[in-house]
Amino acid sequence: MNADIDGVHIKHLKVIPDERGWLMEILRCDDEIYSQFGQVYCTTAYPGVVKAWHYHKKQTDNFTCVHGMMKVALYDDREDSPTFRNLMELFIGEKNPALVTVPPGVCHGFKAIGDTTAFFVSIPTLAYNYSDPDEFRLPPDTDEIPYDWGLVPGVKHG
């Protein structure tokens, strides 16, 4: 598996604890990777569930796992990219807080690992357009991407 994909950035997040709890900044408007704001949303995945594959033609995704752990896989499907067909695999969440920035054209997905529901916070650069979504999907077991998610039989994935 290749170590990088052109345009994908990983920002390691700093947790600041005190006697009241903790704080973790995820994305700031003065971050080098920040380009614009579209919306913020939270989604979850139950243990062992895969939510993959999807990509965008216009928007850049910025996401992190704020509870639990997720295995994130990315595949560069951009023919004009210097990292065309590269794969990346990351483990992010409570044990490795990081923000992942994914440019348009890079297929990505995640799998909740461990025995707890994983909470995923996303800050895409564009708001979801219900009448013309910039979201394109492939099944997690597609032959177009050489990656094995280790799908759990009988569990809803996709």
DSSP file with accessible surface (Angstrom, degrees, kcal/mol):
  #  RESIDUE AA STRUCTURE BP1 BP2  ACC     N-H-->O    O-->H-N    N-H-->O    O-->H-N    TCO  KAPPA ALPHA  PHI   PSI    X-CA   Y-CA   Z-CA
    1    1 A M              0   0  135      0, 0.0    87,-0.1     0, 0.0     2,-0.1   0.000 360.0 360.0 360.0 133.8    0.0    0.0    0.0
    2    2 A N        -     0   0   81     85,-0.1    87,-0.2     1,-0.1    81,-0.0  -0.385 360.0-134.0 -73.4 152.3    1.4    3.4   -1.0
    3    3 A A  S    S+     0   0   93     85,-0.1     2,-0.3    -2,-0.1    -1,-0.1   0.668  76.0  22.1 -83.5 -18.7    2.1    5.9    1.8
    4    4 A D        -     0   0   96     83,-0.1     2,-0.4    84,-0.1     5,-0.1  -0.963  51.3-151.0-148.6 164.6    0.5    9.0    0.3
    5    5 A I    >   -     0   0    4     -2,-0.3     3,-2.2     3,-0.2    79,-0.1  -0.995  41.3-103.9-135.1 130.0   -2.0   10.5   -2.1
    6    6 A D  T 3  S+     0   0   84     -2,-0.4     3,-0.1     1,-0.3    77,-0.1  -0.289 106.1  14.1 -55.7 127.0   -1.5   13.9   -3.7
    7    7 A G  T 3  S+     0   0   26      1,-0.3     2,-0.5    95,-0.1    -1,-0.3   0.259  94.0 120.0  90.7 -12.0   -3.7   16.5   -2.0
    8    8 A V    <   -     0   0   18     -3,-2.2     2,-0.4    94,-0.1    -1,-0.3  -0.752  43.5-171.3 -85.1 129.9   -4.6   14.3    1.0
    9    9 A H  E     -A  101   0A  91     92,-1.6    92,-2.8    -2,-0.5     2,-0.5  -0.958  15.5-155.2-124.8 144.1   -3.5   16.0    4.3
   10   10 A I  E     -A  100   0A  57     -2,-0.4     2,-0.6    90,-0.2    90,-0.2  -0.979   6.7-167.8-117.4 122.0   -3.4   14.7    7.8
   11   11 A K  E     -A   99   0A  46     88,-2.8    88,-2.8    -2,-0.5     2,-0.3  -0.953  18.4-139.3-109.4 113.6   -3.5   17.2   10.6
   12   12 A H  E     -A   98   0A 133     -2,-0.6     2,-0.3    86,-0.2    86,-0.3  -0.591  22.8-136.8 -72.9 130.2   -2.6   15.6   14.0
   13   13 A L        -     0   0   14     84,-2.3     2,-0.5    -2,-0.3    13,-0.1  -0.701   5.3-136.8 -96.6 144.0   -5.0   17.1   16.6
   14   14 A K        -     0   0  160     -2,-0.3    11,-0.6    11,-0.3     2,-0.5  -0.858   9.4-149.9-102.5 126.3   -3.9   18.2   20.0
   15   15 A V  E     -E   24   0B  61     -2,-0.5     9,-0.2     9,-0.2     7,-0.0  -0.839   7.2-160.9 -94.0 128.8   -6.1   17.3   23.0
   16   16 A I  E     -E   23   0B  83      7,-3.1     7,-1.7    -2,-0.5     2,-0.2  -0.899  15.3-171.6-113.1 100.7   -5.9   19.8   25.8
   17   17 A P  E     +E   22   0B  96      0, 0.0     2,-0.3     0, 0.0     5,-0.3  -0.583  13.3 159.8 -93.0 153.3   -7.1   18.2   29.1
   18   18 A D  E >   -E   21   0B  66      3,-2.9     3,-1.2    -2,-0.2    -2,-0.0  -0.892  59.5 -76.0-150.0-172.3   -7.8   19.8   32.5
   19   19 A E  T 3  S+     0   0  180     -2,-0.3     3,-0.1     1,-0.3     0, 0.0   0.663 127.7  53.1 -67.6 -12.6   -9.8   18.9   35.6
   20   20 A R  T 3  S-     0   0  206      1,-0.2     2,-0.3     0, 0.0    -1,-0.3   0.679 123.7 -85.8 -91.5 -20.7  -13.1   19.8   33.8
   21   21 A G  E <   -E   18   0B  35     -3,-1.2    -3,-2.9     2,-0.0     2,-0.3  -0.983  57.4 -65.0 150.5-138.4  -12.6   17.6   30.8
   22   22 A W  E     -E   17   0B 152     -2,-0.3     2,-0.3    -5,-0.3    -7,-0.0  -0.975  25.7-148.0-149.9 162.8  -10.8   18.3   27.5
   23   23 A L  E     -E   16   0B  96     -7,-1.7    -7,-3.1    -2,-0.3     2,-0.4  -0.974  10.3-175.3-130.6 142.6  -10.8   20.4   24.4
   24   24 A M  E     -E   15   0B  29     -2,-0.3     2,-0.3    -9,-0.2    -9,-0.2  -0.922  17.2-145.2-142.0 113.9   -9.7   19.5   20.9
   25   25 A E        -     0   0   95    -11,-0.6   -11,-0.3    -2,-0.4     3,-0.1  -0.618  18.1-179.1 -73.3 136.6   -9.7   22.0   18.0
   26   26 A I        -     0   0   37      1,-0.3     2,-0.4    -2,-0.3    -1,-0.2   0.850  62.0  -0.9-104.0 -54.8  -10.5   20.2   14.8
   27   27 A L        -     0   0   34     35,-0.0    -1,-0.3     4,-0.0     2,-0.3  -0.991  60.8-168.8-144.9 132.4  -10.4   22.8   12.0
   28   28 A R    >   -     0   0   99     -2,-0.4     3,-1.8    -3,-0.1     6,-0.2  -0.898  32.1-123.7-119.2 151.3   -9.6   26.5   12.1
   29   29 A C  T 3  S+     0   0  104     -2,-0.3    -1,-0.1     1,-0.3     8,-0.0   0.694 113.8  54.6 -67.9 -16.2  -10.0   29.2    9.4
   30   30 A D  T 3  S+     0   0  102      3,-0.0    -1,-0.3     0, 0.0     2,-0.2   0.340  81.5 116.8 -99.3   8.8   -6.3   30.0    9.7
   31   31 A D  S X  S-     0   0   30     -3,-1.8     3,-1.1     1,-0.1    -4,-0.0  -0.505  73.9-125.6 -70.0 144.4   -5.2   26.4    9.2
   32   32 A E  T 3  S+     0   0  193      1,-0.2    -1,-0.1    -2,-0.2    -3,-0.0   0.841 111.0  51.4 -57.5 -34.4   -3.1   25.9    6.1
   33   33 A I  T 3  S+     0   0   35     -5,-0.1    -1,-0.2     2,-0.0     2,-0.2   0.622  84.9 107.3 -82.5 -11.7   -5.5   23.2    4.9
   34   34 A Y    <   +     0   0   75     -3,-1.1     3,-0.1    -6,-0.2    -5,-0.0  -0.459  30.1 156.5 -70.2 134.3   -8.7   25.3    5.3
   35   35 A S        -     0   0   75      1,-0.4     2,-0.3    -2,-0.2    -1,-0.2   0.660  61.0 -30.8-122.8 -45.6  -10.2   26.5    2.0
   36   36 A Q        -     0   0   94     90,-0.0    -1,-0.4     0, 0.0     2,-0.4  -0.975  55.6-107.2-167.1 167.4  -13.9   27.2    2.7
   37   37 A F        +     0   0  119     -2,-0.3    88,-0.2     1,-0.2    90,-0.2  -0.871  34.1 157.6-108.2 133.4  -16.9   26.2    4.8
   38   38 A G        -     0   0   17     86,-1.7    89,-0.3     1,-0.4     2,-0.3   0.707  63.2 -52.0-112.5 -56.2  -19.9   24.3    3.6
   39   39 A Q        -     0   0   53     85,-1.2    -1,-0.4    87,-0.2     2,-0.4  -0.961  41.8-119.5-169.7 173.7  -21.5   22.6    6.6
   40   40 A V        +     0   0   85     -2,-0.3     2,-0.3    83,-0.2    83,-0.2  -0.997  33.9 166.8-128.0 134.3  -20.7   20.4    9.6
   41   41 A Y  E     -B  122   0A  74     81,-2.4    81,-3.1    -2,-0.4     2,-0.4  -0.980  24.0-143.1-144.2 161.1  -22.3   17.1   10.2
   42   42 A C  E     +B  121   0A  76     -2,-0.3     2,-0.3    79,-0.2    79,-0.2  -0.968  19.3 175.1-122.5 136.3  -21.9   14.0   12.4
   43   43 A T  E     -B  120   0A  38     77,-2.6    77,-3.2    -2,-0.4     2,-0.3  -0.922  14.0-147.2-133.4 160.9  -22.5   10.4   11.4
   44   44 A T  E     -B  119   0A  46     -2,-0.3     2,-0.4    75,-0.2    75,-0.2  -0.869   5.4-158.5-125.8 162.3  -21.9    7.2   13.2
   45   45 A A  E     -B  118   0A   2     73,-1.8    73,-2.7    -2,-0.3     3,-0.1  -0.988  20.9-130.2-138.2 132.1  -20.9    3.6   12.3
   46   46 A Y    >   -     0   0  154     -2,-0.4     3,-2.4    71,-0.2    66,-0.4  -0.393  52.8 -67.0 -74.2 157.5  -21.6    0.6   14.5
   47   47 A P  T 3  S+     0   0   56      0, 0.0    66,-0.2     0, 0.0    -1,-0.2  -0.185 122.4   7.7 -50.3 130.0  -18.7   -1.8   15.3
   48   48 A G  T 3  S+     0   0   17     64,-2.2   104,-0.4     1,-0.2     2,-0.3   0.334  95.0 134.3  82.6  -5.6  -17.5   -3.6   12.2
   49   49 A V    <   -     0   0   21     -3,-2.4    63,-1.9   102,-0.1     2,-0.5  -0.597  43.3-149.8 -82.9 136.9  -19.7   -1.5    9.8
   50   50 A V  E     -F  111   0C   0     -2,-0.3   108,-2.3    61,-0.2     2,-0.6  -0.900  10.1-168.9-105.9 130.1  -18.1   -0.2    6.6
   51   51 A K  E     +F  110   0C  62     59,-3.2    59,-2.2    -2,-0.5     2,-0.3  -0.927  38.6 177.6-114.7  98.8  -19.3    3.0    5.0
   52   52 A A  E     +     0   0C   1     -2,-0.6    57,-0.2    57,-0.3    89,-0.1  -0.970  17.6  13.7-164.3 167.8  -17.6    3.1    1.6
   53   53 A W  E     +     0   0C   1     55,-0.4    85,-2.2    -2,-0.3     2,-0.3   0.748  59.1 132.2 -93.0 153.0  -16.8    4.0   -1.1
   54   54 A H  E     -FG 108 137C  21     54,-1.8    54,-2.5    83,-0.2     2,-0.3  -0.979  19.7-179.6-151.8 161.6  -17.7    7.5   -2.2
   55   55 A Y  E     - G   0 136C  57     81,-1.9    81,-2.3    -2,-0.3     2,-0.3  -0.946  17.2-133.0-151.5 169.5  -16.1   10.5   -3.8
   56   56 A H        -     0   0    5     -2,-0.3    49,-2.5    47,-0.2    50,-0.2  -0.927   5.8-155.7-127.1 153.1  -16.9   14.0   -4.9
   57   57 A K  S    S+     0   0  135     -2,-0.3    -1,-0.1    47,-0.2    78,-0.1   0.674  95.4  15.9 -96.8 -24.0  -16.2   16.0   -8.1
   58   58 A K  S    S+     0   0  139     76,-0.2     2,-0.1    45,-0.1    -2,-0.0   0.735 108.2  73.1-116.9 -44.2  -16.3   19.5   -6.5
   59   59 A Q        -     0   0   16     75,-0.2     2,-0.4    44,-0.1    -3,-0.2  -0.463  60.4-141.2 -88.2 153.6  -16.0   19.4   -2.7
   60   60 A T        -     0   0   30     -2,-0.1    65,-2.2    43,-0.1     2,-0.4  -0.898  21.7-140.5-102.4 135.8  -13.1   18.7   -0.4
   61   61 A D  E     -C  102   0A   1     41,-2.5    41,-3.0    -2,-0.4     2,-0.4  -0.795  16.0-173.2 -98.0 142.4  -13.9   16.7    2.7
   62   62 A N  E     +C  101   0A   2     -2,-0.4    61,-3.6    39,-0.2     2,-0.3  -0.989  24.1 158.9-128.6 120.0  -12.3   17.3    6.1
   63   63 A F  E     +CD 100 122A   3     37,-2.3    37,-3.0    -2,-0.4     2,-0.3  -0.975  20.1 177.8-146.5 159.5  -13.2   14.7    8.8
   64   64 A T  E     - D   0 121A   0     57,-2.1    57,-2.6    -2,-0.3     2,-0.6  -0.947  31.5-117.6-149.1 165.7  -12.2   13.2   12.0
   65   65 A C  E     + D   0 120A   1     33,-0.4    55,-0.2    -2,-0.3    33,-0.2  -0.958  26.4 178.8-109.4 117.7  -13.4   10.5   14.5
   66   66 A V  E    S+     0   0A  41     53,-2.1     2,-0.3    -2,-0.6    54,-0.1   0.563  70.1  31.2 -98.6 -10.2  -14.3   12.1   17.8
   67   67 A H  E    S- D   0 119A  71     52,-1.1    52,-2.3    49,-0.0    -1,-0.2  -0.966 116.3  -6.1-149.0 130.3  -15.4    8.9   19.6
   68   68 A G  S    S-     0   0    2     -2,-0.3    26,-2.4    50,-0.2     2,-0.3  -0.461  90.0 -70.2  83.8-160.7  -14.2    5.3   19.1
   69   69 A M  E     -IH  93 113C  34     44,-0.7    44,-2.3    47,-0.3     2,-0.4  -0.985  39.3-165.2-136.6 147.1  -11.8    4.4   16.3
   70   70 A M  E     -IH  92 112C   0     22,-2.8    22,-2.4    -2,-0.3     2,-0.6  -0.989  18.3-140.7-133.2 141.1  -12.1    4.2   12.5
   71   71 A K  E     -IH  91 111C  30     40,-2.9    40,-2.2    -2,-0.4     2,-0.5  -0.900  27.5-162.4 -92.7 123.0  -10.0    2.6    9.8
   72   72 A V  E     -IH  90 110C   0     18,-3.2    18,-2.9    -2,-0.6     2,-0.4  -0.927   6.4-169.6-110.0 131.6  -10.1    5.1    6.9
   73   73 A A  E     -IH  89 109C   0     36,-2.1    36,-1.7    -2,-0.5     2,-0.4  -0.961   1.9-172.1-121.5 142.0   -9.1    4.0    3.4
   74   74 A L  E     -IH  88 108C   0     14,-2.4    14,-2.4    -2,-0.4     2,-0.4  -0.984   4.9-167.5-133.1 143.5   -8.5    6.3    0.5
   75   75 A Y  E     -IH  87 107C  12     32,-2.8    32,-2.4    -2,-0.4     2,-0.9  -0.993  20.1-135.1-135.6 125.0   -7.9    5.5   -3.2
   76   76 A D  E     + H   0 106C   0     10,-2.4     9,-3.2    -2,-0.4    30,-0.2  -0.700  30.0 167.3 -83.9 107.1   -6.7    8.0   -5.8
   77   77 A D        +     0   0   64     28,-1.2     2,-0.8    -2,-0.9    -1,-0.1   0.172  36.9 117.4-104.4  16.1   -8.9    7.6   -8.9
   78   78 A R    >   -     0   0   45      1,-0.2     3,-2.0     5,-0.1     5,-0.1  -0.761  52.2-158.1 -90.2 110.6   -7.7   10.8  -10.6
   79   79 A E  T 3  S+     0   0  166     -2,-0.8    -1,-0.2     1,-0.3     5,-0.1   0.784  92.1  51.8 -60.1 -28.9   -6.0    9.8  -13.9
   80   80 A D  T 3  S+     0   0  146     -3,-0.1    -1,-0.3     3,-0.1    -2,-0.0   0.388  88.7 106.8 -89.7   6.6   -4.1   13.1  -14.0
   81   81 A S  S X  S-     0   0   13     -3,-2.0     3,-1.6     1,-0.1    -5,-0.0  -0.617  72.0-135.2 -87.7 142.7   -2.7   12.7  -10.4
   82   82 A P  T 3  S+     0   0  111      0, 0.0    -1,-0.1     0, 0.0    -3,-0.0   0.686 110.8  47.9 -67.0 -14.3    1.0   11.8   -9.7
   83   83 A T  T >  S+     0   0   15     -5,-0.1     3,-2.5     3,-0.1    -7,-0.3   0.015  81.3 162.7-113.9  28.0   -0.4    9.3   -7.2
   84   84 A F  T <  S+     0   0   55     -3,-1.6    -7,-0.2     1,-0.3     3,-0.1  -0.198  70.9   9.4 -50.9 129.0   -3.0    7.8   -9.5
   85   85 A R  T 3  S+     0   0  159     -9,-3.2    -1,-0.3     1,-0.3     2,-0.2   0.504  92.6 143.3  73.8   9.4   -4.1    4.4   -8.1
   86   86 A N    <   -     0   0   26     -3,-2.5   -10,-2.4   -10,-0.2     2,-0.4  -0.538  37.5-149.1 -73.7 148.1   -2.3    4.9   -4.7
   87   87 A L  E     -I   75   0C  16    -12,-0.2     2,-0.4    -2,-0.2   -12,-0.2  -0.907  10.6-168.6-114.7 144.1   -4.0    3.5   -1.6
   88   88 A M  E     -I   74   0C  16    -14,-2.4   -14,-2.4    -2,-0.4     2,-0.4  -0.983   2.8-166.9-128.4 146.0   -3.8    4.9    1.9
   89   89 A E  E     +I   73   0C  72     -2,-0.4     2,-0.3   -16,-0.2   -16,-0.2  -0.998  12.7 175.4-133.4 128.2   -5.0    3.4    5.1
   90   90 A L  E     -I   72   0C  34    -18,-2.9   -18,-3.2    -2,-0.4     2,-0.5  -0.937  24.1-146.7-129.8 153.8   -5.2    5.3    8.4
   91   91 A F  E     +I   71   0C  88     -2,-0.3     2,-0.3   -20,-0.2   -20,-0.2  -0.979  31.5 168.6-121.1 114.6   -6.5    4.6   11.9
   92   92 A I  E     +I   70   0C   2    -22,-2.4   -22,-2.8    -2,-0.5     2,-0.3  -0.904  20.8  74.6-128.2 155.3   -8.0    7.7   13.5
   93   93 A G  E >  S-IJ  69  96C   1      3,-1.5     3,-1.2    -2,-0.3   -24,-0.2  -0.986  93.1 -15.9 146.5-151.9  -10.0    8.4   16.6
   94   94 A E  T 3  S+     0   0  102    -26,-2.4   -25,-0.1    -2,-0.3    -1,-0.1   0.822 135.7  44.3 -56.9 -35.6   -9.6    8.6   20.3
   95   95 A K  T 3  S+     0   0  176    -27,-0.3    -1,-0.3     1,-0.3   -26,-0.1   0.600 131.1  22.4 -86.7 -12.9   -6.2    6.8   20.3
   96   96 A N  B <  S-J   93   0C  65     -3,-1.2    -3,-1.5     2,-0.1     2,-0.3  -0.523  78.9-161.9-151.3  75.9   -5.0    8.8   17.3
   97   97 A P        +     0   0   27      0, 0.0   -84,-2.3     0, 0.0     2,-0.3  -0.469  29.0 147.4 -68.9 123.0   -6.8   12.1   16.9
   98   98 A A  E     -A   12   0A   1     -2,-0.3     2,-0.5   -86,-0.3   -33,-0.4  -0.990  44.0-132.3-154.0 150.0   -6.3   13.5   13.4
   99   99 A L  E     -A   11   0A   0    -88,-2.8   -88,-2.8    -2,-0.3     2,-0.5  -0.913  23.1-154.4-102.5 130.6   -8.2   15.5   10.7
  100  100 A V  E     -AC  10  63A   0    -37,-3.0   -37,-2.3    -2,-0.5     2,-0.5  -0.927   2.4-159.2-109.0 127.3   -8.1   14.0    7.2
  101  101 A T  E     -AC   9  62A   6    -92,-2.8   -92,-1.6    -2,-0.5   -39,-0.2  -0.938   9.7-171.8-107.5 124.3   -8.5   16.3    4.2
  102  102 A V  E     - C   0  61A   1    -41,-3.0   -41,-2.5    -2,-0.5   -94,-0.1  -0.966  11.2-145.6-122.5 117.7   -9.6   14.6    1.0
  103  103 A P    >   -     0   0   19      0, 0.0     3,-1.5     0, 0.0   -47,-0.2  -0.274  39.2 -74.8 -76.7 165.6   -9.6   16.4   -2.3
  104  104 A P  T 3  S+     0   0   41      0, 0.0   -47,-0.2     0, 0.0     3,-0.1  -0.244 116.6  31.5 -55.2 145.2  -12.2   15.8   -5.1
  105  105 A G  T 3  S+     0   0   18    -49,-2.5   -28,-1.2     1,-0.2     2,-0.6   0.315  87.0 115.5  89.6  -7.3  -11.7   12.6   -7.0
  106  106 A V  E <   - H   0  76C   0     -3,-1.5   -50,-0.2   -30,-0.2    -1,-0.2  -0.861  61.5-138.0 -99.0 118.5  -10.2   10.6   -4.2
  107  107 A C  E     + H   0  75C   1    -32,-2.4   -32,-2.8    -2,-0.6     2,-0.3  -0.517  33.0 170.1 -72.2 140.5  -12.5    7.7   -3.2
  108  108 A H  E     +FH  54  74C   5    -54,-2.5   -54,-1.8   -34,-0.2   -55,-0.4  -0.976  14.2 155.9-151.7 161.3  -12.7    7.2    0.5
  109  109 A G  E     - H   0  73C   3    -36,-1.7   -36,-2.1    -2,-0.3     2,-0.3  -0.961  21.2-135.6-169.3 177.0  -14.6    5.3    3.2
  110  110 A F  E     -FH  51  72C  13    -59,-2.2   -59,-3.2    -2,-0.3     2,-0.4  -0.978   1.5-151.4-148.2 160.3  -14.3    4.1    6.8
  111  111 A K  E     -FH  50  71C  31    -40,-2.2   -40,-2.9    -2,-0.3     2,-0.4  -1.000  25.3-125.1-132.7 129.2  -14.9    1.1    9.1
  112  112 A A  E     - H   0  70C   0    -63,-1.9   -64,-2.2   -66,-0.4     2,-0.3  -0.611  32.9-165.4 -72.6 126.1  -15.7    1.4   12.8
  113  113 A I  E     + H   0  69C  49    -44,-2.3   -44,-0.7    -2,-0.4     3,-0.3  -0.855  46.1  29.8-115.5 152.5  -13.1   -0.8   14.6
  114  114 A G  S    S-     0   0   61     -2,-0.3   -66,-0.1     1,-0.2     4,-0.1  -0.548 102.3 -64.2  95.9-165.4  -13.3   -1.9   18.2
  115  115 A D  S    S+     0   0  152     -2,-0.2     2,-0.3   -68,-0.1    -1,-0.2   0.109 104.0  75.7-114.2  23.0  -16.4   -2.7   20.2
  116  116 A T  S    S-     0   0   51     -3,-0.3   -47,-0.3   -47,-0.1     2,-0.1  -0.935  87.5 -93.6-132.0 155.3  -18.1    0.8   20.4
  117  117 A T        -     0   0   35     -2,-0.3     2,-0.4   -71,-0.1   -71,-0.2  -0.462  41.7-135.9 -63.4 134.8  -20.0    3.0   17.9
  118  118 A A  E     -B   45   0A   0    -73,-2.7   -73,-1.8    -2,-0.1     2,-0.5  -0.812   9.4-148.5 -97.7 135.8  -17.6    5.4   16.2
  119  119 A F  E     -BD  44  67A  80    -52,-2.3   -53,-2.1    -2,-0.4   -52,-1.1  -0.931  12.5-165.1-107.7 125.6  -18.7    9.1   15.8
  120  120 A F  E     -BD  43  65A   8    -77,-3.2   -77,-2.6    -2,-0.5     2,-0.5  -0.928   4.3-160.4-116.7 123.1  -17.4   10.8   12.7
  121  121 A V  E     -BD  42  64A  25    -57,-2.6   -57,-2.1    -2,-0.5     2,-0.4  -0.931  11.5-167.9-107.6 127.8  -17.5   14.6   12.3
  122  122 A S  E     -BD  41  63A   0    -81,-3.1   -81,-2.4    -2,-0.5   -59,-0.2  -0.944  17.0-175.3-120.0 139.5  -17.2   16.0    8.8
  123  123 A I        -     0   0   20    -61,-3.6   -83,-0.2    -2,-0.4   -60,-0.1  -0.742  18.9-174.9-129.6  77.4  -16.6   19.6    7.6
  124  124 A P        -     0   0    2      0, 0.0   -86,-1.7     0, 0.0   -85,-1.2  -0.355  33.1-123.2 -73.0 160.6  -16.9   19.6    3.8
  125  125 A T  S    S+     0   0    6    -65,-2.2     2,-0.4   -88,-0.2   -64,-0.1   0.639  94.6  47.3 -78.6 -14.4  -16.2   22.7    1.8
  126  126 A L  S    S-     0   0   56    -66,-0.3   -88,-0.3   -87,-0.1   -87,-0.2  -0.968  86.2-115.3-127.2 146.8  -19.7   22.7    0.2
  127  127 A A        -     0   0   59     -2,-0.4     2,-0.2   -89,-0.3   -88,-0.1  -0.474  47.6 -92.5 -72.5 147.3  -23.1   22.3    1.7
  128  128 A Y        -     0   0   86     -2,-0.1     2,-0.8     1,-0.1    -1,-0.1  -0.412  35.2-145.4 -62.8 129.8  -25.0   19.1    0.6
  129  129 A N        -     0   0   74      3,-0.2     3,-0.4     1,-0.2    -1,-0.1  -0.863  10.4-167.2-101.6 104.2  -27.1   19.9   -2.5
  130  130 A Y  S    S+     0   0  195     -2,-0.8    -1,-0.2     1,-0.2    -2,-0.0   0.816  86.7  46.6 -63.8 -31.8  -30.3   17.8   -2.2
  131  131 A S  S    S+     0   0  111      1,-0.2    -1,-0.2     0, 0.0    -2,-0.0   0.729 132.0  16.3 -84.8 -21.4  -31.4   18.4   -5.8
  132  132 A D  S    S-     0   0  100     -3,-0.4    -1,-0.2     2,-0.0    -3,-0.2  -0.506  83.8-160.6-148.8  72.0  -27.9   17.7   -7.3
  133  133 A P        -     0   0   45      0, 0.0     2,-1.0     0, 0.0    -3,-0.1  -0.289  16.9-144.4 -63.9 137.2  -25.7   15.9   -4.9
  134  134 A D        +     0   0   21    -78,-0.0     2,-0.4     2,-0.0   -75,-0.2  -0.532  67.6 110.1 -91.5  59.8  -21.9   16.0   -5.4
  135  135 A E        -     0   0   52     -2,-1.0     2,-0.4   -79,-0.1   -79,-0.2  -0.974  43.8-176.3-142.9 124.9  -21.6   12.4   -4.1
  136  136 A F  E     -G   55   0C  64    -81,-2.3   -81,-1.9    -2,-0.4     2,-0.3  -0.978  13.6-154.9-127.2 134.6  -20.8    9.4   -6.1
  137  137 A R  E     -G   54   0C 140     -2,-0.4   -83,-0.2   -83,-0.2   -84,-0.0  -0.830  18.2-178.1-120.3 150.3  -20.8    5.9   -4.7
  138  138 A L        -     0   0   31    -85,-2.2   -86,-0.1    -2,-0.3    -2,-0.0  -0.964  41.7 -99.9-131.4 149.8  -19.2    2.5   -5.3
  139  139 A P    >   -     0   0   69      0, 0.0     3,-1.9     0, 0.0   -86,-0.3  -0.329  32.9-114.3 -67.5 154.3  -19.9   -0.6   -3.2
  140  140 A P  T 3  S+     0   0   11      0, 0.0     9,-0.3     0, 0.0   -87,-0.2   0.795 116.2  47.7 -62.1 -24.4  -17.3   -1.5   -0.5
  141  141 A D  T 3  S+     0   0  109    -89,-0.1   -88,-0.0     7,-0.1     7,-0.0   0.102  81.6 147.7-105.0  25.8  -16.4   -4.7   -2.4
  142  142 A T    X   -     0   0   20     -3,-1.9     3,-0.7     1,-0.1     5,-0.4  -0.233  50.8-138.1 -59.2 146.2  -16.1   -3.1   -5.8
  143  143 A D  T 3  S+     0   0  165      1,-0.2    -1,-0.1     3,-0.1    -2,-0.0   0.578  96.4  76.4 -77.9 -10.6  -13.5   -4.7   -8.2
  144  144 A E  T 3  S+     0   0  123      1,-0.1    -1,-0.2     2,-0.0    -2,-0.1   0.671  94.8  49.9 -74.5 -18.6  -12.5   -1.1   -9.2
  145  145 A I  S <  S-     0   0    6     -3,-0.7     2,-2.3     2,-0.1    -1,-0.1  -0.983  80.5-138.7-124.7 121.3  -10.5   -0.6   -6.0
  146  146 A P        +     0   0   91      0, 0.0     2,-0.4     0, 0.0    -3,-0.1  -0.410  63.1 114.8 -79.7  70.9   -8.0   -3.2   -4.9
  147  147 A Y        -     0   0   28     -2,-2.3     2,-0.6    -5,-0.4    -2,-0.1  -0.999  53.4-149.5-143.6 138.0   -8.9   -3.1   -1.2
  148  148 A D        -     0   0  131     -2,-0.4    -7,-0.1     1,-0.1     0, 0.0  -0.924   8.1-174.6-110.8 112.0  -10.4   -5.6    1.2
  149  149 A W        -     0   0    3     -2,-0.6    -1,-0.1    -9,-0.3     3,-0.1   0.614  42.0-121.5 -76.9 -14.2  -12.5   -4.1    4.0
  150  150 A G        -     0   0   36      1,-0.1    -2,-0.1  -100,-0.0    -1,-0.0   0.972  36.4-150.3  67.5  52.2  -13.0   -7.5    5.7
  151  151 A L        -     0   0   56      1,-0.1    -1,-0.1   -11,-0.0  -102,-0.1  -0.283   7.8-126.1 -60.6 138.9  -16.7   -7.2    5.4
  152  152 A V    >   -     0   0   58   -104,-0.4     3,-1.8    -3,-0.1    -1,-0.1  -0.779  29.2-119.4 -86.8 119.3  -18.8   -8.9    8.1
  153  153 A P  T 3  S+     0   0  123      0, 0.0     3,-0.1     0, 0.0    -1,-0.0  -0.299  95.8  20.1 -59.4 140.8  -21.3  -11.2    6.5
  154  154 A G  T 3  S+     0   0   93      1,-0.3     2,-0.4    -3,-0.0    -2,-0.0   0.400  98.5 112.9  83.5  -4.3  -24.9  -10.4    7.4
  155  155 A V  S <  S-     0   0   55     -3,-1.8     2,-0.4  -107,-0.1    -1,-0.3  -0.845  73.9-113.6-103.2 138.4  -24.1   -6.8    8.4
  156  156 A K        +     0   0  181     -2,-0.4     2,-0.3    -3,-0.1  -106,-0.1  -0.574  45.5 169.4 -72.0 121.6  -25.4   -3.8    6.3
  157  157 A H              0   0   30     -2,-0.4  -106,-0.2  -108,-0.1  -108,-0.1  -0.824 360.0 360.0-122.9 168.0  -22.4   -2.0    4.7
  158  158 A G              0   0   42   -108,-2.3  -105,-0.2    -2,-0.3    -2,-0.0  -0.735 360.0 360.0 129.6 360.0  -22.2    0.6    2.0
